[in-house]
Amino acid sequence: MAKAMRIAIAQINPTVGDIEGNARKIVDYARRAKRLGAGIVVFPELALCGYPPEDLLLKPSFIDENIKNIHQVARSITGITAIVGFADRAKGGLYNAAALINERKIKGIYRKMRLPNYGVFDEKRYFKEGAEPLMFKQDGITCGIAICEDIWAPDGLLKARARKGAEVVFAINASPYHSGKIKERQDVVKKQARRDKVFVVYVNMVGGQDELVFDGQSFAADKSGSIIARAKAFEEDLFMIDTGAKTKPLPPLAELEEIYRALVLGLKDYVQKNGFKRVVIGLSGGVDSALTAAIAKEALGEENTVGVFMPSVYTSQMSRIDSAELANGLGIKLFTIPIDNVFRMYLQDLEGVFKGRLRDSTEENLQARIRGNMLMALSNKFGYLVLTTGNKSEISCGYCTLYGDMAGGFSVLKDVPKTLVYKLAKSVVNKKRQVIPERIIKRPPTAELRPNQKDTDTLPPYNALDPIIEAYVEKDRSLQDMIRKGVKKETALRVISMVDKSEYKRRQAPPGIKITPKAFGKDRRMPITHRFIEKG
C-alpha cells in the first residue's frame, strides 16, 4: 500500500435506546477525529442505537428514530469520512448496517451479510442478510466494510473484498467479552489479513449492557497479519492509526486483571445506565461478599457502596470482626442489623405448623430470606440497588436460597466460579495492599446458618467442583467424557444432578456479568421441565 491513510477508531460506549445521546457522541467523536487530522473515523456495530437492542427492533418507532438520527448525524459531519453502525430499514426488512458518510451525506450503506445465531446472538430473529459488499475510495486507497460476523465467516468474505481490490477493510463490531476473547479475535483477523493481503481495522464497542460487557481493545492488523496497534481495554478511546507508520501496540492485560476490569465496567454501566447511584451489599465475612464489595467500590466509589452485616445466633465473632475490617479497608459505610429477634418470631409463629418436624434447611433458608428482606427494605427506603453475592459454583448447584441470598437487582459474580473468586481476591484486589482481610480468604467457606456449617457439607470441594461445572455447563461434556478425563463417577453424577435440578432457581435469579464462554441465561437455555438424565 504505497499511499497512507490516517484512521481514527472511535471506540465508544453507547447506551441501548438512547439514540439521540448516541448520535451526539458520534458527532462529537467525528469532530474530534477531524481536529486530529484523521481522514476517516470508524464507529462500532449498531453504535447509533446501541447493541444488542433485542426486541426494541420490533418497534417501528424505534427504527424510525434510528433512521431519522442517522440522517441528522450525516448532516452534522463534514471534512471527514465516517462509518457508523445503525439499523437500516429497506426492501421490506431490517438490516444490521453501516452508513458511509461524507460531506453531510450518506454516500453508501453496507448491510451485514452473515448473521450470528448462537450463544448470546439471535440476529436472525430481527435482521435479513445483506447481499452486496460496499467498496469505496479513501485517500486514493480502495476500502471495504465488514460487520462483525462477516469476518468470522468460513467462506472468506474478506477474500471477496480483496478480489475486488480492497487494500483496507474496516470491520465494525459489537463483540462481547469473555476470558480469552481478544486472542480469538486477533487470531481470526491475523489469519485473514495474512491470507488475503489486506490491512484490517477491527473496531469494537466498549461498555456494559445488561449481562454483556464489551471490552473495546480495537486493533489493526497489517497485510502480514501483524498486530500494529491496539486501543485501550474497557475504556472509551479515540485512537489514531497511520497505515504507513509502524507503532507499538498496547500490551494486552493479564487474564485476572482483564476479568476484574470486565466485572467493574459491567457493574458500573448496569448501575448508571439504569438510573441508580448507590448499591448495597450484605457482608457475611466471606470472600464472595468481600470481592463484590471491592468491585462495587472500584466501579462506583466508596461513597456509593454500602455494606450491611446481619448477624444471627450462628454468626461467629470472626465474621463480625472481618466484615468491619473489610468495610474499613474499603472506606465504605457499614450498617449492622441483627436478625435474631425476627428469626425467633418466625420460629415462634411456625411452631404449631412445624410441630413434630426436625430442623433442616427450612430454618437455614428462613435466615437467608430475612436478610434478603432487610436488604430490599434498604433498597426501597434509600433507592439502593441490591447486589447479590453468589458465585457461579453455588448458582450452578442451587447452593443458594430463592428470595434470600438470591434476592437483589444484579449479580456481580454470577459467572465467576469460586476458585476464580479466590484468585481475584488474592491476586487483583490484594495485589498492592491487603484490602480483603487475609482470614476471609483463608477460612473454610461457610454460610453460618447452623452450628459448625461448612460448604463442603453440601458440595464437593471447590477445586473438584469447578472443573466439573466447566465441563458440564460450559463445554456440554457427557458423563462418560468426564469419567474418561479422571472425574469420579459418583462425584460427577452428584454435581450433574444438582445442576439439572436447579434450573428453576436460575430462571428467577437476577442478571449478572458474563465473563466465561458460556454463562447462564442466553448462552445456556435449558428447559426447567424435562426427564433427560445423564447415564453412567
Sequence and secondary structure as in RCSB ss.txt:
>XXXX:A:sequence
MAKAMRIAIAQINPTVGDIEGNARKIVDYARRAKRLGAGIVVFPELALCGYPPEDLLLKPSFIDENIKNIHQVAR
SITGITAIVGFADRAKGGLYNAAALINERKIKGIYRKMRLPNYGVFDEKRYFKEGAEPLMFKQDGITCGIAICED
IWAPDGLLKARARKGAEVVFAINASPYHSGKIKERQDVVKKQARRDKVFVVYVNMVGGQDELVFDGQSFAADKSG
SIIARAKAFEEDLFMIDTGAKTKPLPPLAELEEIYRALVLGLKDYVQKNGFKRVVIGLSGGVDSALTAAIAKEAL
GEENTVGVFMPSVYTSQMSRIDSAELANGLGIKLFTIPIDNVFRMYLQDLEGVFKGRLRDSTEENLQARIRGNML
MALSNKFGYLVLTTGNKSEISCGYCTLYGDMAGGFSVLKDVPKTLVYKLAKSVVNKKRQVIPERIIKRPPTAELR
PNQKDTDTLPPYNALDPIIEAYVEKDRSLQDMIRKGVKKETALRVISMVDKSEYKRRQAPPGIKITPKAFGKDRR
MPITHRFIEKG
>XXXX:A:secstr
  S  EEEEEE    TT HHHHHHHHHHHHHHHHHTT SEEE  TTTTT S  GGGGG HHHHHHHHHHHHHHHH
H  SSEEEEEEEEEETTEEEEEEEEEETTEEEEEEE S    STT  GGGT        EEEETTEEEEEEETHH
HH TT HHHHHHHTT SEEEEEE  B  TTHHHHHHHHHHHHHHHHT EEEEEE EEEETTEEEEB  EEE TTS
 EEEE  BSS EEEEEETTS         HHHHHHHHHHHHHHHHHHHTT   EEEEE SSHHHHHHHHHHHHHH
 GGGEEEEE   TT  HHHHHHHHHHHHHHT EEEE   HHHHHHHHHHHTTTTTT    HHHHHHHHHHHHHHH
HHHHHHH  EEEE   HHHHHHT S TTTTT SSEETTTT  HHHHHHHIIIIITSSS  S HHHHHS     SS
TT  GGGTS  HHHHHHHHIIIIIS   HHHHHHTT  HHHHHHHHHHHHHTHHHHHTS  B   SSS BTTTB 
  SS       
